[in-house]
Amino acid sequence: MFEQIGTVLGRVLDGQRSRVPVRGNSYQRGYCEATFWRRTNWQEVQRILLAAKRYERIERRPGRRNGPLGSVAIEVLEYLVNVVDYKTGRLEPSIDTMMRRLKRSRDAIVRALANLRRHGFLAWIRRYEPTGNKGHGPQVRQVSNAYRLLLPERARRHLEHFGVSSPIPEDCEHTHEVRTAELERYRKSLPCEERASFGIEDDRLARALARLSRGIDRKKRNDQRESAGRDESRTDSIKPAPD
């Protein structure tokens, strides 16, 4: 009797597995990426990341803790920037991999990806692949998306406003040095308070450095005023002798 029940349940489950669909607008893996991925370089992806951070800060509404992207989206983008293949543009981490690497929940990763796509920093195509099953069981299965990093025009304008020029072709051995010098010029163009916390991902440390920078600025201005006051006093005390 139990064997008969097991047989019936097995047939039902097999029938359900055989009807497991892939998500809409999915493309077969290995046949869709050639026209989607594109060659990139370190300079370009770092520019996208810098633009996203600037966009997140500038577009944040007063009183809101996060900007339009959110802190998790910045973490996801940093991860994608570090794993993209420059030569081919290949970028296909699974959500499970991102969850494990970033120690974030599935919902948080999915929302972050959606925000990045909504604001133009990321595009993707859904994919599936054959399972190789014969007879009962699903014939295809969903696999990780193929992603591509993008720089939206609105974020590009934020970079240009702060003096970060357009990228140059990566055709020499000194690309990294050029990019470093460019970022240093950009850092020096910032107000002193922002300059102190530039590139610091830890918000608490960034705020501490900003406070320290403000204190140093106040002390410097006070010292300059005191020095100017002493100079004026010395000038007033030196009077020409009467004829």
Sequence and secondary structure as in RCSB ss.txt:
>XXXX:A:sequence
MFEQIGTVLGRVLDGQRSRVPVRGNSYQRGYCEATFWRRTNWQEVQRILLAAKRYERIERRPGRRNGPLGSVAIE
VLEYLVNVVDYKTGRLEPSIDTMMRRLKRSRDAIVRALANLRRHGFLAWIRRYEPTGNKGHGPQVRQVSNAYRLL
LPERARRHLEHFGVSSPIPEDCEHTHEVRTAELERYRKSLPCEERASFGIEDDRLARALARLSRGIDRKKRNDQR
ESAGRDESRTDSIKPAPD
>XXXX:A:secstr
 HHHHHHHHHHHHHHHHHT    TTEEETTSSSTTT     HHHHHHHHHHHHHHHHHT  TT SS SS HHHHH
HHHHHHHH  TTT      HHHHHHHHT  HHHHHHHHHHHHHTTSEEEEEEEEE    SSS SEEEEEEEEEE 
  HHHHHHHHHTT        STTHHHHHHHHHHHHHHHS HHHHHHTT   HHHHHHHHHHHHHHHHHHHHHHH
HHHHHHHHHHHH      
